[in-house]
Amino acid sequence: MSSTLSYFRQENLPHIWCPGCGHGTVTGSLIRAIQRLDLDKNKVCIVSGIGCSSRAVGYLDFDTLHTAHGRALAFATGIKLARPELKVIVMTGDGDCTAIGGNHFIHAARRNIDITTIVMNNNIYGMTSGQYSPMTPKGMYGTTAPYGNLERSFDLCELAKAAGATYVARATSYHVPLLIDLIEAALQNKGFSMVEAIVQCPTYFGRKNKVGGPVEMLNWIKDGVVNVKAAASLPPEKVAGKKLIGELHNAPASEYTADYDELIAKVQRTYEGFQGGLYGCASNSD
């Protein structure tokens, strides 16, 4: 089994994330999941869009693409269709994935294409100075919401399930062993998998909302979630207002690139049969 360092472009380190940022924790969790599965580095492709989270691919020693804002899943879809044997992973943020990239997210889930998407949700646009995102809770503050966010956020895991994803899970940068386990399971699912990782952004979200620094934010995140297994036996008042973490949906279904290959083979057989019948008729007429 390779060491974790072998998965990094060490010449690009140290990273440029802010002190206390949760994105490094998620990146490390992905690497540990890949290490556990002993995936061939030459058969893994990691794609990102734009944002703090999307800087991760620059540090990872795989075939990687740092693409346009919101378009990571579009690029990943093209890669998977061209090279279905590859393990394609998308690393994206809540703004990148759910705002400009929201439509790509819905349709990648609907197709059930075999892409593992890790959404690092810090509830804010971190790279561009703290604007609110579609995942910013109502009432919270951002650069573009100086008096509080009026918009309701949505539940990304419920959206993924409704759109057709076959594996959906959520963890946090506090619950690292769980996060590694869920990413490992997602990588083994043959279909569209989404793991939402709730992470801290002390520089913008924590400061603007007076949550505190990295330690305080991790405790705030911990207090805002409950494991789905524990929730089943808790009274409603203990679960109210909290997000569920753990494996939330696992329903295997036919995968898009496999179906696509079958369709191509069917068309090819039909064409060959047509050609054979055509030439046979020509031969008989002679």
C-alpha positions as semicolon CSV with decimal commas, in nm:
position;residue;x (nm);y (nm);z (nm)
1;M;0,000;0,000;0,000
2;S;0,135;0,342;-0,097
3;S;0,206;0,606;0,168
4;T;-0,026;0,904;0,181
5;L;0,259;1,137;0,078
6;S;0,288;0,956;-0,256
7;Y;-0,056;1,090;-0,350
8;F;0,055;1,453;-0,322
9;R;0,252;1,683;-0,549
10;Q;0,488;1,770;-0,270
11;E;0,656;2,043;-0,470
12;N;0,328;2,239;-0,454
13;L;0,312;2,227;-0,076
14;P;0,256;2,396;0,164
15;H;-0,103;2,474;0,064
16;I;-0,252;2,822;0,052
17;W;-0,570;2,757;0,252
18;C;-0,626;2,980;0,553
19;P;-0,522;2,852;0,896
20;G;-0,805;2,643;1,037
21;C;-0,980;2,585;0,703
22;G;-1,159;2,250;0,675
23;H;-1,072;2,181;0,313
24;G;-0,741;2,019;0,399
25;T;-0,920;1,778;0,630
26;V;-1,153;1,670;0,349
27;T;-0,864;1,635;0,103
28;G;-0,678;1,416;0,352
29;S;-0,992;1,207;0,405
30;L;-1,023;1,147;0,031
31;I;-0,660;1,038;0,009
32;R;-0,703;0,795;0,299
33;A;-1,011;0,645;0,132
34;I;-0,820;0,605;-0,195
35;Q;-0,530;0,450;-0,004
36;R;-0,758;0,200;0,168
37;L;-0,898;0,089;-0,167
38;D;-0,548;0,081;-0,317
39;L;-0,672;0,248;-0,634
40;D;-0,431;0,269;-0,927
41;K;-0,323;0,633;-0,950
42;N;-0,312;0,607;-1,327
43;K;-0,680;0,513;-1,335
44;V;-0,804;0,799;-1,117
45;C;-0,896;1,142;-1,250
46;I;-0,991;1,424;-1,012
47;V;-1,178;1,731;-1,137
48;S;-1,255;2,063;-0,969
49;G;-1,424;2,388;-1,059
50;I;-1,336;2,723;-0,903
51;G;-1,319;2,820;-0,537
52;C;-1,118;2,753;-0,222
53;S;-1,212;2,384;-0,225
54;S;-1,120;2,350;-0,591
55;R;-0,757;2,432;-0,514
56;A;-0,724;2,077;-0,380
57;V;-0,651;1,919;-0,720
58;G;-0,334;2,124;-0,754
59;Y;-0,186;1,934;-0,460
60;L;-0,289;1,584;-0,568
61;D;-0,063;1,364;-0,781
62;F;-0,323;1,220;-1,018
63;D;-0,448;1,324;-1,358
64;T;-0,637;1,636;-1,251
65;L;-0,839;1,915;-1,410
66;H;-0,897;2,259;-1,260
67;T;-1,188;2,372;-1,474
68;A;-1,433;2,663;-1,504
69;H;-1,661;2,789;-1,230
70;G;-1,951;2,550;-1,177
71;R;-1,853;2,324;-1,467
72;A;-1,658;2,050;-1,290
73;L;-1,936;1,794;-1,336
74;A;-1,971;1,881;-1,704
75;F;-1,600;1,815;-1,761
76;A;-1,617;1,502;-1,544
77;T;-1,910;1,371;-1,750
78;G;-1,705;1,408;-2,068
79;I;-1,411;1,225;-1,912
80;K;-1,628;0,939;-1,787
81;L;-1,797;0,894;-2,124
82;A;-1,465;0,895;-2,309
83;R;-1,283;0,675;-2,054
84;P;-1,545;0,482;-1,856
85;E;-1,278;0,262;-1,698
86;L;-1,145;0,559;-1,498
87;K;-1,247;0,639;-1,143
88;V;-1,365;1,000;-1,180
89;I;-1,388;1,218;-0,868
90;V;-1,514;1,575;-0,843
91;M;-1,405;1,808;-0,560
92;T;-1,626;2,112;-0,537
93;G;-1,762;2,372;-0,296
94;D;-2,113;2,472;-0,198
95;G;-2,111;2,782;-0,420
96;D;-1,939;2,613;-0,714
97;C;-2,169;2,309;-0,706
98;T;-2,507;2,445;-0,596
99;A;-2,520;2,789;-0,760
100;I;-2,369;2,819;-1,109
101;G;-2,314;2,442;-1,115
102;G;-2,656;2,345;-0,979
103;N;-2,802;2,235;-1,310
104;H;-2,501;2,014;-1,387
105;F;-2,534;1,859;-1,041
106;I;-2,901;1,772;-1,088
107;H;-2,850;1,612;-1,428
108;A;-2,537;1,417;-1,332
109;A;-2,742;1,268;-1,047
110;R;-3,039;1,207;-1,278
111;R;-2,822;1,015;-1,526
112;N;-2,662;0,815;-1,244
113;I;-2,325;0,851;-1,413
114;D;-2,040;0,689;-1,220
115;I;-1,883;1,000;-1,068
116;T;-1,802;1,049;-0,700
117;T;-1,871;1,410;-0,600
118;I;-1,739;1,553;-0,274
119;V;-1,904;1,882;-0,187
120;M;-1,713;2,087;0,071
121;N;-1,986;2,295;0,227
122;N;-1,859;2,588;0,433
123;N;-2,187;2,779;0,386
124;I;-2,021;3,071;0,209
125;Y;-1,812;3,182;-0,089
126;G;-1,470;3,180;0,072
127;M;-1,236;3,262;-0,218
128;T;-1,419;3,578;-0,329
129;S;-1,453;3,746;0,010
130;G;-1,746;3,586;0,183
131;Q;-2,059;3,632;-0,026
132;Y;-2,356;3,420;0,081
133;S;-2,416;3,098;-0,113
134;P;-2,724;2,881;-0,171
135;M;-2,616;2,685;0,138
136;T;-2,585;2,984;0,374
137;P;-2,847;2,937;0,647
138;K;-3,125;3,195;0,660
139;G;-3,038;3,482;0,889
140;M;-2,661;3,430;0,868
141;Y;-2,433;3,708;0,747
142;G;-2,210;3,744;0,444
143;T;-2,044;4,019;0,242
144;T;-2,352;4,034;0,021
145;A;-2,587;3,983;0,316
146;P;-2,473;4,249;0,564
147;Y;-2,813;4,252;0,735
148;G;-2,863;3,876;0,726
149;N;-2,946;3,630;0,450
150;L;-3,314;3,633;0,352
151;E;-3,301;3,323;0,135
152;R;-3,367;2,972;0,260
153;S;-3,091;2,720;0,200
154;F;-3,179;2,376;0,074
155;D;-3,080;2,030;0,191
156;L;-2,819;1,919;-0,063
157;C;-2,849;1,552;0,029
158;E;-3,226;1,556;-0,021
159;L;-3,175;1,730;-0,355
160;A;-2,926;1,463;-0,463
161;K;-3,165;1,183;-0,365
162;A;-3,461;1,345;-0,541
163;A;-3,253;1,400;-0,856
164;G;-3,154;1,032;-0,877
165;A;-2,817;0,988;-0,705
166;T;-2,771;0,629;-0,594
167;Y;-2,535;0,698;-0,301
168;V;-2,577;1,000;-0,072
169;A;-2,398;1,068;0,254
170;R;-2,294;1,353;0,482
171;A;-2,019;1,401;0,738
172;T;-1,819;1,691;0,878
173;S;-1,459;1,797;0,928
174;Y;-1,510;1,713;1,297
175;H;-1,618;1,354;1,226
176;V;-1,312;1,253;1,024
177;P;-1,326;0,869;1,062
178;L;-1,688;0,878;0,947
179;L;-1,598;1,103;0,654
180;I;-1,326;0,863;0,539
181;D;-1,564;0,566;0,564
182;L;-1,835;0,744;0,364
183;I;-1,596;0,855;0,088
184;E;-1,464;0,498;0,066
185;A;-1,819;0,366;0,026
186;A;-1,901;0,635;-0,230
187;L;-1,597;0,542;-0,439
188;Q;-1,721;0,182;-0,453
189;N;-2,072;0,271;-0,567
190;K;-2,130;0,213;-0,939
191;G;-2,327;0,527;-1,012
192;F;-2,354;0,890;-0,906
193;S;-2,233;0,931;-0,548
194;M;-2,238;1,249;-0,343
195;V;-2,073;1,308;-0,008
196;E;-2,143;1,643;0,154
197;A;-1,865;1,745;0,392
198;I;-1,965;2,027;0,627
199;V;-1,650;2,227;0,695
200;Q;-1,544;2,540;0,877
201;C;-1,444;2,873;0,722
202;P;-1,312;3,078;1,014
203;T;-1,186;3,360;0,792
204;Y;-1,525;3,463;0,655
205;F;-1,819;3,262;0,789
206;G;-1,685;3,231;1,142
207;R;-1,580;3,593;1,166
208;K;-1,888;3,747;1,006
209;N;-2,125;3,534;1,211
210;K;-1,925;3,560;1,535
211;V;-1,898;3,183;1,563
212;G;-1,530;3,207;1,651
213;G;-1,207;3,051;1,531
214;P;-1,141;2,699;1,401
215;V;-1,192;2,519;1,734
216;E;-1,513;2,705;1,813
217;M;-1,639;2,643;1,460
218;L;-1,568;2,269;1,483
219;N;-1,765;2,252;1,807
220;W;-2,045;2,456;1,646
221;I;-2,054;2,210;1,355
222;K;-2,052;1,912;1,593
223;D;-2,345;2,052;1,791
224;G;-2,547;2,108;1,472
225;V;-2,555;1,747;1,353
226;V;-2,673;1,406;1,468
227;N;-2,583;1,064;1,331
228;V;-2,866;0,912;1,130
229;K;-2,838;0,586;1,324
230;A;-2,872;0,764;1,658
231;A;-3,153;0,984;1,527
232;A;-3,373;0,679;1,470
233;S;-3,400;0,623;1,848
234;L;-3,404;0,986;1,964
235;P;-3,718;1,187;2,043
236;P;-3,808;1,447;1,777
237;E;-3,702;1,742;1,993
238;K;-3,345;1,607;2,007
239;V;-3,323;1,598;1,626
240;A;-3,513;1,917;1,543
241;G;-3,302;2,177;1,364
242;K;-3,005;1,943;1,322
243;K;-2,860;1,792;1,006
244;L;-2,825;1,417;0,976
245;I;-2,481;1,270;0,914
246;G;-2,392;0,923;0,796
247;E;-2,508;0,716;0,501
248;L;-2,842;0,869;0,400
249;H;-2,923;0,685;0,077
250;N;-2,789;0,375;-0,095
251;A;-3,001;0,245;-0,382
252;P;-2,796;0,095;-0,670
253;A;-2,938;0,134;-1,020
254;S;-2,816;0,095;-1,378
255;E;-2,521;0,323;-1,451
256;Y;-2,518;0,567;-1,741
257;T;-2,191;0,478;-1,917
258;A;-2,270;0,106;-1,898
259;D;-2,614;0,172;-2,048
260;Y;-2,450;0,392;-2,312
261;D;-2,210;0,114;-2,410
262;E;-2,501;-0,129;-2,441
263;L;-2,686;0,116;-2,664
264;I;-2,381;0,154;-2,891
265;A;-2,348;-0,225;-2,917
266;K;-2,718;-0,258;-3,000
267;V;-2,695;0,006;-3,272
268;Q;-2,382;-0,162;-3,408
269;R;-2,558;-0,501;-3,427
270;T;-2,856;-0,343;-3,599
271;Y;-2,629;-0,170;-3,852
272;E;-2,433;-0,489;-3,921
273;G;-2,758;-0,681;-3,967
274;F;-2,886;-0,417;-4,206
275;Q;-2,561;-0,425;-4,401
276;G;-2,568;-0,805;-4,419
277;G;-2,927;-0,805;-4,542
278;L;-2,852;-0,537;-4,798
279;Y;-2,551;-0,720;-4,942
280;G;-2,740;-1,049;-4,933
281;C;-3,023;-0,902;-5,141
282;A;-2,770;-0,762;-5,386
283;S;-2,604;-1,102;-5,414
284;N;-2,935;-1,278;-5,477
285;S;-3,034;-1,031;-5,747
286;D;-2,711;-1,102;-5,930
